[in-house]
Amino acid sequence: MNRTPDSPHIAYATAGTTGPRIMLVMGLGMRGAVWRPQIEGLQNQHRLAWLDNRGIGESDQPEVPFRMRDLAEDVLRVADALDWRKFHLVGVSFGGMISQELALMAPVRVRSLTLIATHPGGPLGLAPTA
């Protein structure tokens, strides 16, 4: 896996070399590699990226409390490391919440948003901010 250059370092991987760019954001407590079946099915016609969210897998462990916005910024840092100015965004479960936050904070970068088994959060600071 690759890692973003700045701290906290976020681990990410890619597959595919042609076609639309798709960023895959996994849910709570799961490594990005859980996307493997989708990666295998899409990599011949798409450029894919996935990551281990902060505190998961090969990404840095958080030293201080963080917000949903921080996780969304981590995804953007991965996109920046790949030089992806615009991309399709797919999030499942908690990754869908992160993806909603990202779409609200950087709508010009998100070509489309696909949400799987997720919700918008709640009153305890998990809701996307806009």
The first five atom37 places (N, CA, C, CB, O) and aatype in JSON, in Angstrom:
{
  "aatype": [12, 2, 1, 16, 14, 3, 15, 14, 8, 9, 0, 18, 0, 16, 0, 7, 16, 16, 7, 14, 1, 9, 12, 10, 19, 12, 7, 10, 7, 12, 1, 7, 0, 19, 17, 1, 14, 5, 9, 6, 7, 10, 5, 2, 5, 8, 1, 10, 0, 17, 10, 3, 2, 1, 7, 9, 7, 6, 15, 3, 5, 14, 6, 19, 14, 13, 1, 12, 1, 3, 10, 0, 6, 3, 19, 10, 1, 19, 0, 3, 0, 10, 3, 17, 1, 11, 13, 8, 10, 19, 7, 19, 15, 13, 7, 7, 12, 9, 15, 5, 6, 10, 0, 10, 12, 0, 14, 19, 1, 19, 1, 15, 10, 16, 10, 9, 0, 16, 8, 14, 7, 7, 14, 10, 7, 10, 0, 14, 16, 0],
  "atom_mask": [
    [1, 1, 1, 1, 1],
    [1, 1, 1, 1, 1],
    [1, 1, 1, 1, 1],
    [1, 1, 1, 1, 1],
    [1, 1, 1, 1, 1],
    [1, 1, 1, 1, 1],
    [1, 1, 1, 1, 1],
    [1, 1, 1, 1, 1],
    [1, 1, 1, 1, 1],
    [1, 1, 1, 1, 1],
    [1, 1, 1, 1, 1],
    [1, 1, 1, 1, 1],
    [1, 1, 1, 1, 1],
    [1, 1, 1, 1, 1],
    [1, 1, 1, 1, 1],
    [1, 1, 1, 0, 1],
    [1, 1, 1, 1, 1],
    [1, 1, 1, 1, 1],
    [1, 1, 1, 0, 1],
    [1, 1, 1, 1, 1],
    [1, 1, 1, 1, 1],
    [1, 1, 1, 1, 1],
    [1, 1, 1, 1, 1],
    [1, 1, 1, 1, 1],
    [1, 1, 1, 1, 1],
    [1, 1, 1, 1, 1],
    [1, 1, 1, 0, 1],
    [1, 1, 1, 1, 1],
    [1, 1, 1, 0, 1],
    [1, 1, 1, 1, 1],
    [1, 1, 1, 1, 1],
    [1, 1, 1, 0, 1],
    [1, 1, 1, 1, 1],
    [1, 1, 1, 1, 1],
    [1, 1, 1, 1, 1],
    [1, 1, 1, 1, 1],
    [1, 1, 1, 1, 1],
    [1, 1, 1, 1, 1],
    [1, 1, 1, 1, 1],
    [1, 1, 1, 1, 1],
    [1, 1, 1, 0, 1],
    [1, 1, 1, 1, 1],
    [1, 1, 1, 1, 1],
    [1, 1, 1, 1, 1],
    [1, 1, 1, 1, 1],
    [1, 1, 1, 1, 1],
    [1, 1, 1, 1, 1],
    [1, 1, 1, 1, 1],
    [1, 1, 1, 1, 1],
    [1, 1, 1, 1, 1],
    [1, 1, 1, 1, 1],
    [1, 1, 1, 1, 1],
    [1, 1, 1, 1, 1],
    [1, 1, 1, 1, 1],
    [1, 1, 1, 0, 1],
    [1, 1, 1, 1, 1],
    [1, 1, 1, 0, 1],
    [1, 1, 1, 1, 1],
    [1, 1, 1, 1, 1],
    [1, 1, 1, 1, 1],
    [1, 1, 1, 1, 1],
    [1, 1, 1, 1, 1],
    [1, 1, 1, 1, 1],
    [1, 1, 1, 1, 1],
    [1, 1, 1, 1, 1],
    [1, 1, 1, 1, 1],
    [1, 1, 1, 1, 1],
    [1, 1, 1, 1, 1],
    [1, 1, 1, 1, 1],
    [1, 1, 1, 1, 1],
    [1, 1, 1, 1, 1],
    [1, 1, 1, 1, 1],
    [1, 1, 1, 1, 1],
    [1, 1, 1, 1, 1],
    [1, 1, 1, 1, 1],
    [1, 1, 1, 1, 1],
    [1, 1, 1, 1, 1],
    [1, 1, 1, 1, 1],
    [1, 1, 1, 1, 1],
    [1, 1, 1, 1, 1],
    [1, 1, 1, 1, 1],
    [1, 1, 1, 1, 1],
    [1, 1, 1, 1, 1],
    [1, 1, 1, 1, 1],
    [1, 1, 1, 1, 1],
    [1, 1, 1, 1, 1],
    [1, 1, 1, 1, 1],
    [1, 1, 1, 1, 1],
    [1, 1, 1, 1, 1],
    [1, 1, 1, 1, 1],
    [1, 1, 1, 0, 1],
    [1, 1, 1, 1, 1],
    [1, 1, 1, 1, 1],
    [1, 1, 1, 1, 1],
    [1, 1, 1, 0, 1],
    [1, 1, 1, 0, 1],
    [1, 1, 1, 1, 1],
    [1, 1, 1, 1, 1],
    [1, 1, 1, 1, 1],
    [1, 1, 1, 1, 1],
    [1, 1, 1, 1, 1],
    [1, 1, 1, 1, 1],
    [1, 1, 1, 1, 1],
    [1, 1, 1, 1, 1],
    [1, 1, 1, 1, 1],
    [1, 1, 1, 1, 1],
    [1, 1, 1, 1, 1],
    [1, 1, 1, 1, 1],
    [1, 1, 1, 1, 1],
    [1, 1, 1, 1, 1],
    [1, 1, 1, 1, 1],
    [1, 1, 1, 1, 1],
    [1, 1, 1, 1, 1],
    [1, 1, 1, 1, 1],
    [1, 1, 1, 1, 1],
    [1, 1, 1, 1, 1],
    [1, 1, 1, 1, 1],
    [1, 1, 1, 1, 1],
    [1, 1, 1, 1, 1],
    [1, 1, 1, 1, 1],
    [1, 1, 1, 0, 1],
    [1, 1, 1, 0, 1],
    [1, 1, 1, 1, 1],
    [1, 1, 1, 1, 1],
    [1, 1, 1, 0, 1],
    [1, 1, 1, 1, 1],
    [1, 1, 1, 1, 1],
    [1, 1, 1, 1, 1],
    [1, 1, 1, 1, 1],
    [1, 1, 1, 1, 1]
  ],
  "atom_positions": [
    [[0.85, -1.19, 0.0], [0.0, 0.0, 0.0], [0.88, 1.24, 0.0], [-0.96, 0.01, 1.23], [2.01, 1.23, 0.5]],
    [[0.35, 2.3, -0.57], [0.99, 3.61, -0.52], [0.48, 4.35, 0.71], [0.69, 4.42, -1.82], [-0.47, 3.91, 1.36]],
    [[1.13, 5.46, 1.04], [0.68, 6.29, 2.16], [0.76, 7.75, 1.76], [1.53, 6.02, 3.44], [1.67, 8.16, 1.04]],
    [[-0.2, 8.53, 2.23], [-0.16, 9.96, 1.96], [1.1, 10.55, 2.59], [-1.43, 10.68, 2.5], [1.57, 10.05, 3.61]],
    [[1.66, 11.61, 1.98], [2.93, 12.15, 2.47], [2.83, 12.89, 3.8], [3.5, 13.06, 1.45], [3.81, 12.97, 4.53]],
    [[1.66, 13.44, 4.11], [1.52, 14.24, 5.32], [0.8, 13.44, 6.4], [0.76, 15.55, 5.02], [0.1, 12.47, 6.12]],
    [[0.97, 13.88, 7.64], [0.42, 13.19, 8.79], [-0.99, 13.7, 9.09], [1.32, 13.37, 10.0], [-1.26, 14.89, 8.91]],
    [[-1.9, 12.85, 9.54], [-1.69, 11.42, 9.71], [-1.6, 10.73, 8.34], [-2.83, 10.81, 10.55], [-2.33, 11.07, 7.41]],
    [[-0.71, 9.77, 8.25], [-0.5, 9.05, 6.99], [-1.66, 8.08, 6.77], [0.85, 8.3, 7.0], [-1.99, 7.26, 7.63]],
    [[-2.27, 8.21, 5.6], [-3.39, 7.35, 5.24], [-2.92, 6.36, 4.19], [-4.61, 8.19, 4.73], [-2.4, 6.76, 3.15]],
    [[-3.11, 5.08, 4.47], [-2.71, 4.03, 3.54], [-3.77, 3.88, 2.46], [-2.48, 2.69, 4.29], [-4.97, 3.89, 2.74]],
    [[-3.31, 3.73, 1.22], [-4.24, 3.56, 0.1], [-3.61, 2.69, -0.97], [-4.64, 4.93, -0.48], [-2.39, 2.51, -1.01]],
    [[-4.46, 2.15, -1.83], [-3.99, 1.32, -2.93], [-4.83, 1.65, -4.16], [-4.08, -0.2, -2.59], [-5.89, 2.28, -4.05]],
    [[-4.34, 1.23, -5.31], [-5.03, 1.5, -6.57], [-5.03, 0.26, -7.44], [-4.36, 2.67, -7.31], [-4.24, -0.67, -7.25]],
    [[-5.93, 0.26, -8.41], [-5.99, -0.79, -9.43], [-6.59, -0.17, -10.68], [-6.83, -2.04, -8.94], [-7.32, 0.82, -10.61]],
    [[-6.29, -0.76, -11.81], [-6.8, -0.27, -13.08], [-6.02, 0.92, -13.59], [0.0, 0.0, 0.0], [-5.48, 1.7, -12.81]],
    [[-5.96, 1.06, -14.91], [-5.19, 2.14, -15.5], [-5.98, 2.97, -16.5], [-3.98, 1.58, -16.18], [-5.5, 4.0, -16.96]],
    [[-7.18, 2.55, -16.84], [-8.0, 3.3, -17.78], [-9.43, 3.37, -17.28], [-7.96, 2.65, -19.17], [-9.86, 2.58, -16.45]],
    [[-10.15, 4.36, -17.81], [-11.56, 4.5, -17.47], [-11.8, 5.49, -16.36], [0.0, 0.0, 0.0], [-10.87, 6.14, -15.88]],
    [[-13.06, 5.6, -15.95], [-13.43, 6.55, -14.9], [-12.72, 6.26, -13.58], [-14.94, 6.52, -14.69], [-12.41, 5.11, -13.26]],
    [[-12.48, 7.33, -12.83], [-11.84, 7.21, -11.51], [-12.9, 7.01, -10.44], [-10.98, 8.48, -11.19], [-13.88, 7.76, -10.36]],
    [[-12.71, 5.99, -9.62], [-13.67, 5.67, -8.56], [-12.92, 5.52, -7.24], [-14.47, 4.36, -8.89], [-11.99, 4.72, -7.13]],
    [[-13.33, 6.3, -6.25], [-12.78, 6.21, -4.89], [-13.75, 5.39, -4.05], [-12.55, 7.64, -4.26], [-14.94, 5.7, -3.99]],
    [[-13.24, 4.35, -3.4], [-14.05, 3.46, -2.57], [-13.73, 3.71, -1.09], [-13.79, 1.97, -2.94], [-12.57, 3.64, -0.68]],
    [[-14.76, 4.0, -0.3], [-14.58, 4.32, 1.12], [-15.33, 3.28, 1.96], [-15.09, 5.77, 1.45], [-16.55, 3.17, 1.91]],
    [[-14.56, 2.51, 2.73], [-15.1, 1.4, 3.5], [-15.7, 1.88, 4.83], [-14.0, 0.37, 3.77], [-15.45, 3.0, 5.27]],
    [[-16.49, 1.01, 5.44], [-17.17, 1.32, 6.68], [-16.31, 1.16, 7.92], [0.0, 0.0, 0.0], [-15.13, 0.83, 7.85]],
    [[-16.94, 1.39, 9.05], [-16.29, 1.42, 10.35], [-15.56, 0.12, 10.67], [-17.31, 1.71, 11.43], [-16.13, -0.97, 10.6]],
    [[-14.29, 0.25, 11.02], [-13.5, -0.87, 11.49], [-13.06, -1.85, 10.42], [0.0, 0.0, 0.0], [-12.48, -2.89, 10.74]],
    [[-13.31, -1.54, 9.16], [-12.96, -2.46, 8.08], [-11.86, -1.86, 7.22], [-14.2, -2.78, 7.22], [-11.87, -0.66, 6.94]],
    [[-10.93, -2.67, 6.81], [-9.86, -2.24, 5.91], [-10.42, -2.04, 4.5], [-8.69, -3.26, 5.9], [-11.41, -2.66, 4.12]],
    [[-9.78, -1.17, 3.76], [-10.2, -0.92, 2.39], [-10.16, -2.15, 1.5], [0.0, 0.0, 0.0], [-10.91, -2.24, 0.53]],
    [[-9.31, -3.11, 1.83], [-9.19, -4.34, 1.04], [-10.48, -5.15, 1.01], [-8.07, -5.18, 1.57], [-10.62, -6.06, 0.19]],
    [[-11.42, -4.85, 1.9], [-12.7, -5.55, 1.89], [-13.44, -5.3, 0.57], [-13.57, -5.1, 3.1], [-14.35, -6.05, 0.21]],
    [[-13.06, -4.25, -0.15], [-13.63, -3.96, -1.47], [-13.14, -4.94, -2.54], [-13.28, -2.53, -1.87], [-13.55, -4.81, -3.7]],
    [[-12.3, -5.9, -2.22], [-11.66, -6.77, -3.2], [-12.61, -7.32, -4.28], [-11.01, -7.92, -2.49], [-12.26, -7.25, -5.45]],
    [[-13.8, -7.86, -3.94], [-14.67, -8.37, -5.02], [-15.06, -7.29, -6.03], [-15.93, -8.99, -4.42], [-15.09, -7.55, -7.23]],
    [[-15.35, -6.09, -5.55], [-15.7, -5.0, -6.46], [-14.48, -4.57, -7.28], [-16.26, -3.81, -5.67], [-14.59, -4.29, -8.47]],
    [[-13.32, -4.53, -6.63], [-12.09, -4.15, -7.32], [-11.82, -5.12, -8.47], [-10.88, -4.14, -6.33], [-11.53, -4.71, -9.59]],
    [[-11.93, -6.41, -8.18], [-11.67, -7.42, -9.22], [-12.67, -7.3, -10.37], [-11.74, -8.82, -8.62], [-12.31, -7.54, -11.52]],
    [[-13.9, -6.94, -10.07], [-14.91, -6.82, -11.12], [-14.81, -5.54, -11.93], [0.0, 0.0, 0.0], [-15.27, -5.5, -13.08]],
    [[-14.23, -4.48, -11.37], [-14.21, -3.18, -12.04], [-12.86, -2.76, -12.6], [-14.66, -2.15, -11.08], [-12.81, -1.87, -13.45]],
    [[-11.78, -3.37, -12.16], [-10.45, -2.84, -12.48], [-10.08, -2.85, -13.96], [-9.44, -3.62, -11.73], [-9.2, -2.1, -14.36]],
    [[-10.71, -3.66, -14.78], [-10.37, -3.69, -16.2], [-10.93, -2.5, -16.96], [-10.86, -4.96, -16.82], [-10.45, -2.19, -18.05]],
    [[-11.93, -1.82, -16.41], [-12.55, -0.71, -17.12], [-12.61, 0.57, -16.3], [-13.94, -1.09, -17.55], [-13.21, 1.55, -16.73]],
    [[-12.0, 0.56, -15.13], [-12.03, 1.73, -14.25], [-10.68, 1.89, -13.55], [-13.16, 1.6, -13.21], [-9.92, 0.94, -13.41]],
    [[-10.41, 3.12, -13.12], [-9.27, 3.39, -12.24], [-9.85, 3.47, -10.83], [-8.51, 4.73, -12.63], [-10.73, 4.29, -10.57]],
    [[-9.36, 2.64, -9.95], [-9.92, 2.52, -8.6], [-8.9, 2.9, -7.55], [-10.41, 1.1, -8.36], [-7.7, 2.67, -7.71]],
    [[-9.39, 3.47, -6.47], [-8.56, 3.72, -5.29], [-9.4, 3.39, -4.07], [-8.05, 5.2, -5.25], [-10.61, 3.62, -4.05]],
    [[-8.74, 2.86, -3.04], [-9.4, 2.57, -1.77], [-8.38, 2.82, -0.66], [-9.95, 1.1, -1.71], [-7.18, 2.84, -0.91]],
    [[-8.87, 3.0, 0.53], [-8.0, 3.39, 1.62], [-8.37, 2.69, 2.91], [-8.04, 4.89, 1.82], [-9.48, 2.17, 3.07]],
    [[-7.42, 2.68, 3.83], [-7.7, 2.3, 5.21], [-7.98, 3.6, 5.95], [-6.5, 1.48, 5.87], [-7.11, 4.47, 6.03]],
    [[-9.19, 3.76, 6.48], [-9.51, 4.98, 7.2], [-8.57, 5.17, 8.39], [-10.97, 4.95, 7.68], [-7.97, 4.21, 8.89]],
    [[-8.45, 6.38, 8.83], [-7.62, 6.73, 9.99], [-7.89, 5.75, 11.14], [-7.91, 8.19, 10.45], [-9.03, 5.52, 11.52]],
    [[-6.81, 5.17, 11.68], [-6.93, 4.24, 12.8], [-7.19, 2.8, 12.41], [0.0, 0.0, 0.0], [-7.33, 1.94, 13.27]],
    [[-7.26, 2.53, 11.11], [-7.56, 1.18, 10.62], [-6.41, 0.68, 9.77], [-8.89, 1.16, 9.81], [-5.81, 1.45, 9.02]],
    [[-6.1, -0.6, 9.86], [-5.1, -1.22, 8.99], [-3.76, -0.52, 9.03], [0.0, 0.0, 0.0], [-3.17, -0.35, 10.1]],
    [[-3.27, -0.13, 7.86], [-1.94, 0.47, 7.74], [-1.94, 1.99, 7.87], [-1.34, 0.08, 6.44], [-0.88, 2.61, 7.77]],
    [[-3.1, 2.6, 8.09], [-3.14, 4.05, 8.31], [-2.75, 4.37, 9.74], [-4.55, 4.62, 8.01], [-2.86, 3.53, 10.63]],
    [[-2.28, 5.61, 9.96], [-1.87, 6.03, 11.3], [-3.01, 5.94, 12.3], [-1.33, 7.45, 11.25], [-4.18, 6.16, 11.96]],
    [[-2.66, 5.61, 13.52], [-3.61, 5.62, 14.62], [-3.83, 7.07, 15.05], [-3.09, 4.75, 15.82], [-2.87, 7.84, 15.1]],
    [[-5.05, 7.46, 15.35], [-5.29, 8.85, 15.76], [-4.65, 9.15, 17.11], [-6.8, 9.13, 15.83], [-4.71, 8.35, 18.05]],
    [[-4.03, 10.32, 17.19], [-3.42, 10.76, 18.45], [-4.37, 11.67, 19.22], [-2.1, 11.48, 18.19], [-4.23, 11.82, 20.44]],
    [[-5.31, 12.25, 18.53], [-6.28, 13.16, 19.14], [-7.67, 12.81, 18.59], [-5.92, 14.66, 18.86], [-7.77, 12.17, 17.54]],
    [[-8.72, 13.22, 19.27], [-10.06, 12.98, 18.72], [-10.19, 13.62, 17.33], [-11.15, 13.55, 19.68], [-9.54, 14.62, 17.04]],
    [[-11.02, 13.03, 16.5], [-11.22, 13.55, 15.16], [-12.7, 13.56, 14.82], [-10.44, 12.73, 14.14], [-13.51, 12.91, 15.48]],
    [[-13.03, 14.31, 13.79], [-14.41, 14.48, 13.36], [-14.63, 13.82, 12.0], [-14.77, 15.98, 13.3], [-13.68, 13.39, 11.34]],
    [[-15.88, 13.76, 11.6], [-16.22, 13.24, 10.29], [-15.51, 14.03, 9.2], [-17.74, 13.27, 10.08], [-15.05, 13.46, 8.22]],
    [[-15.42, 15.33, 9.39], [-14.75, 16.18, 8.41], [-13.28, 15.78, 8.24], [-14.85, 17.66, 8.83], [-12.75, 15.82, 7.12]],
    [[-12.61, 15.4, 9.31], [-11.22, 14.95, 9.24], [-11.1, 13.7, 8.36], [-10.66, 14.68, 10.65], [-10.17, 13.59, 7.56]],
    [[-12.03, 12.77, 8.52], [-12.02, 11.56, 7.71], [-12.27, 11.88, 6.24], [-13.08, 10.56, 8.22], [-11.64, 11.29, 5.36]],
    [[-13.18, 12.81, 5.97], [-13.43, 13.23, 4.59], [-12.19, 13.9, 4.0], [-14.64, 14.19, 4.53], [-11.86, 13.68, 2.84]],
    [[-11.52, 14.71, 4.8], [-10.28, 15.34, 4.34], [-9.2, 14.31, 4.06], [-9.77, 16.36, 5.37], [-8.39, 14.49, 3.16]],
    [[-9.18, 13.21, 4.83], [-8.24, 12.13, 4.56], [-8.48, 11.55, 3.17], [-8.36, 11.02, 5.63], [-7.53, 11.29, 2.43]],
    [[-9.74, 11.34, 2.81], [-10.06, 10.82, 1.48], [-9.6, 11.8, 0.41], [-11.58, 10.55, 1.36], [-9.05, 11.39, -0.62]],
    [[-9.81, 13.08, 0.64], [-9.35, 14.09, -0.32], [-7.82, 14.09, -0.43], [-9.84, 15.48, 0.08], [-7.28, 14.32, -1.51]],
    [[-7.14, 13.84, 0.67], [-5.67, 13.79, 0.62], [-5.2, 12.61, -0.22], [-5.09, 13.69, 2.05], [-4.19, 12.7, -0.92]],
    [[-5.94, 11.5, -0.16], [-5.61, 10.36, -1.03], [-5.85, 10.76, -2.49], [-6.48, 9.11, -0.66], [-5.0, 10.5, -3.35]],
    [[-6.98, 11.4, -2.77], [-7.25, 11.85, -4.14], [-6.16, 12.81, -4.61], [-8.64, 12.55, -4.22], [-5.71, 12.74, -5.76]],
    [[-5.73, 13.71, -3.74], [-4.65, 14.64, -4.1], [-3.35, 13.9, -4.38], [-4.44, 15.66, -2.98], [-2.63, 14.24, -5.32]],
    [[-3.03, 12.89, -3.57], [-1.81, 12.12, -3.79], [-1.83, 11.42, -5.15], [-1.63, 11.09, -2.67], [-0.79, 11.19, -5.76]],
    [[-3.04, 11.08, -5.61], [-3.2, 10.44, -6.91], [-3.36, 11.45, -8.05], [-4.4, 9.5, -6.88], [-3.41, 11.07, -9.22]],
    [[-3.43, 12.73, -7.69], [-3.69, 13.8, -8.66], [-5.05, 13.63, -9.33], [-2.58, 13.84, -9.72], [-5.2, 13.88, -10.52]],
    [[-6.03, 13.19, -8.54], [-7.4, 13.05, -9.02], [-8.16, 14.31, -8.64], [-8.09, 11.77, -8.42], [-8.53, 14.48, -7.48]],
    [[-8.4, 15.19, -9.58], [-9.16, 16.41, -9.32], [-10.65, 16.12, -9.19], [-8.92, 17.44, -10.43], [-11.34, 16.74, -8.38]],
    [[-11.16, 15.17, -9.99], [-12.57, 14.77, -9.94], [-12.64, 13.25, -9.98], [-13.39, 15.4, -11.12], [-11.81, 12.59, -10.62]],
    [[-13.63, 12.7, -9.3], [-13.76, 11.25, -9.22], [-15.17, 10.88, -8.79], [-12.71, 10.65, -8.24], [-15.89, 11.69, -8.21]],
    [[-15.55, 9.65, -9.08], [-16.79, 9.08, -8.57], [-16.49, 8.58, -7.17], [-17.35, 7.92, -9.51], [-15.41, 8.05, -6.91]],
    [[-17.44, 8.73, -6.27], [-17.24, 8.41, -4.86], [-18.27, 7.37, -4.43], [-17.34, 9.68, -3.98], [-19.47, 7.55, -4.62]],
    [[-17.78, 6.28, -3.83], [-18.64, 5.2, -3.36], [-18.31, 4.95, -1.89], [-18.46, 3.9, -4.21], [-17.16, 4.73, -1.54]],
    [[-19.33, 4.98, -1.04], [-19.13, 4.72, 0.38], [-20.15, 3.74, 0.91], [0.0, 0.0, 0.0], [-21.33, 3.81, 0.57]],
    [[-19.69, 2.83, 1.76], [-20.59, 1.86, 2.38], [-20.6, 2.09, 3.9], [-20.17, 0.4, 2.03], [-19.55, 2.28, 4.51]],
    [[-21.79, 2.06, 4.48], [-21.97, 2.18, 5.92], [-21.32, 3.47, 6.44], [-21.37, 0.94, 6.64], [-21.65, 4.55, 5.97]],
    [[-20.4, 3.36, 7.4], [-19.72, 4.55, 7.91], [-18.95, 5.27, 6.8], [-18.76, 4.16, 9.06], [-18.81, 6.49, 6.82]],
    [[-18.45, 4.5, 5.83], [-17.8, 5.1, 4.67], [-18.76, 5.94, 3.85], [0.0, 0.0, 0.0], [-18.35, 6.89, 3.19]],
    [[-20.04, 5.59, 3.89], [-21.06, 6.41, 3.25], [-21.25, 7.73, 3.97], [0.0, 0.0, 0.0], [-21.49, 8.76, 3.33]],
    [[-21.13, 7.71, 5.28], [-21.21, 8.95, 6.05], [-20.01, 9.85, 5.73], [-21.27, 8.66, 7.56], [-20.16, 11.06, 5.56]],
    [[-18.82, 9.24, 5.65], [-17.63, 9.99, 5.28], [-17.81, 10.58, 3.88], [-16.37, 9.09, 5.34], [-17.46, 11.74, 3.63]],
    [[-18.34, 9.79, 2.97], [-18.54, 10.22, 1.59], [-19.53, 11.37, 1.49], [-19.01, 9.05, 0.73], [-19.34, 12.29, 0.69]],
    [[-20.59, 11.34, 2.29], [-21.54, 12.45, 2.31], [-20.85, 13.74, 2.75], [-22.73, 12.13, 3.24], [-21.05, 14.8, 2.17]],
    [[-20.04, 13.62, 3.78], [-19.3, 14.78, 4.29], [-18.39, 15.34, 3.19], [-18.47, 14.41, 5.55], [-18.34, 16.55, 2.97]],
    [[-17.68, 14.45, 2.51], [-16.78, 14.88, 1.45], [-17.56, 15.58, 0.33], [-16.0, 13.68, 0.88], [-17.14, 16.63, -0.16]],
    [[-18.69, 15.0, -0.08], [-19.49, 15.58, -1.15], [-20.0, 16.97, -0.77], [-20.67, 14.66, -1.49], [-20.13, 17.84, -1.63]],
    [[-20.31, 17.19, 0.5], [-20.77, 18.5, 0.95], [-19.63, 19.51, 1.01], [-21.42, 18.39, 2.31], [-19.84, 20.69, 0.72]],
    [[-18.43, 19.07, 1.38], [-17.32, 20.01, 1.53], [-16.57, 20.26, 0.24], [-16.37, 19.5, 2.57], [-15.9, 21.29, 0.12]],
    [[-16.66, 19.36, -0.74], [-15.92, 19.54, -2.0], [-16.77, 19.05, -3.18], [-14.57, 18.78, -1.95], [-16.35, 18.14, -3.89]],
    [[-17.94, 19.64, -3.38], [-18.84, 19.13, -4.42], [-18.26, 19.19, -5.84], [-20.12, 19.9, -4.39], [-18.64, 18.39, -6.69]],
    [[-17.37, 20.12, -6.11], [-16.8, 20.21, -7.45], [-15.88, 19.04, -7.77], [-16.04, 21.52, -7.61], [-15.56, 18.81, -8.94]],
    [[-15.45, 18.31, -6.78], [-14.54, 17.18, -6.99], [-15.27, 15.86, -7.18], [-13.58, 17.06, -5.82], [-14.69, 14.89, -7.68]],
    [[-16.53, 15.81, -6.79], [-17.3, 14.56, -6.81], [-18.18, 14.5, -8.05], [-18.16, 14.42, -5.53], [-19.14, 15.26, -8.17]],
    [[-17.84, 13.6, -8.97], [-18.63, 13.44, -10.2], [-19.98, 12.77, -9.9], [-17.85, 12.6, -11.23], [-21.01, 13.14, -10.47]],
    [[-19.95, 11.78, -9.02], [-21.19, 11.12, -8.59], [-20.96, 10.56, -7.19], [-21.61, 9.97, -9.6], [-19.82, 10.36, -6.77]],
    [[-22.05, 10.33, -6.49], [-21.99, 9.81, -5.13], [-22.89, 8.59, -5.04], [-22.41, 10.9, -4.1], [-24.09, 8.68, -5.29]],
    [[-22.31, 7.45, -4.68], [-23.06, 6.22, -4.48], [-22.95, 5.83, -3.02], [-22.55, 5.08, -5.41], [-21.85, 5.64, -2.5]],
    [[-24.1, 5.72, -2.36], [-24.15, 5.4, -0.93], [-24.79, 4.03, -0.74], [-24.94, 6.49, -0.15], [-25.85, 3.75, -1.29]],
    [[-24.13, 3.18, 0.03], [-24.58, 1.81, 0.25], [-24.76, 1.58, 1.74], [-23.57, 0.79, -0.36], [-23.82, 1.76, 2.52]],
    [[-25.96, 1.18, 2.15], [-26.25, 0.8, 3.54], [-25.71, 1.82, 4.52], [-25.65, -0.57, 3.84], [-24.91, 1.49, 5.39]],
    [[-26.15, 3.07, 4.39], [-25.64, 4.15, 5.23], [-26.78, 5.06, 5.66], [-24.55, 4.96, 4.49], [-27.95, 4.79, 5.36]],
    [[-26.45, 6.11, 6.35], [-27.43, 7.12, 6.77], [-26.68, 8.43, 6.98], [-28.18, 6.68, 8.08], [-25.45, 8.44, 6.89]],
    [[-27.38, 9.53, 7.25], [-26.71, 10.83, 7.35], [-26.1, 11.13, 8.7], [-27.67, 11.92, 7.02], [-25.56, 12.22, 8.89]],
    [[-26.14, 10.23, 9.65], [-25.54, 10.5, 10.96], [-26.59, 10.91, 11.96], [0.0, 0.0, 0.0], [-27.77, 10.6, 11.81]],
    [[-26.16, 11.6, 12.99], [-27.09, 11.95, 14.06], [-26.64, 13.16, 14.83], [0.0, 0.0, 0.0], [-25.65, 13.8, 14.47]],
    [[-27.34, 13.47, 15.9], [-27.08, 14.7, 16.66], [-25.81, 14.71, 17.5], [-28.23, 14.97, 17.55], [-25.48, 15.73, 18.09]],
    [[-25.09, 13.6, 17.57], [-23.91, 13.53, 18.43], [-22.62, 13.82, 17.66], [-23.82, 12.17, 19.07], [-21.55, 13.33, 18.03]],
    [[-22.71, 14.61, 16.6], [-21.51, 15.0, 15.88], [-21.15, 14.09, 14.74], [0.0, 0.0, 0.0], [-20.11, 14.28, 14.1]],
    [[-21.97, 13.1, 14.46], [-21.69, 12.21, 13.35], [-22.31, 12.68, 12.05], [-22.17, 10.83, 13.67], [-22.02, 12.13, 10.99]],
    [[-23.16, 13.69, 12.13], [-23.83, 14.15, 10.9], [-22.87, 14.93, 10.03], [-25.06, 15.01, 11.25], [-22.01, 15.65, 10.53]],
    [[-23.02, 14.8, 8.69], [-22.23, 15.62, 7.8], [-22.5, 17.1, 8.08], [-22.54, 15.29, 6.34], [-23.61, 17.46, 8.45]],
    [[-21.5, 17.94, 7.9], [-21.67, 19.36, 8.13], [-21.7, 20.09, 6.8], [-20.55, 19.91, 9.01], [-20.95, 19.77, 5.89]],
    [[-22.57, 21.07, 6.71], [-22.64, 21.85, 5.47], [-22.93, 23.29, 5.77], [-23.71, 21.3, 4.52], [-23.02, 24.11, 4.85]]
  ]
}
